[in-house]
């Protein structure tokens, strides 16, 4: 048998974790918070049919500021 030389291909190295990498933070006006809400199964189905969180946001935006 002949001795075979197996060439190992090395993966390209990842760049270092330098500053400026990654997703930039959203501005404060675009941040959203989670608001837990307890509903009956029937109310949950109705909320989903109406459009869910987007529908709630639209309804809140329609109300005058207090």
Buried (B, 14 or more C-beta within 10 A) or exposed (E): EEEEEEEEEEEEEEEEEEEEEEEEEEEEEEEEEEEEEEEEEEEEEEBEEEEEEEEBEEEEEEEEEE
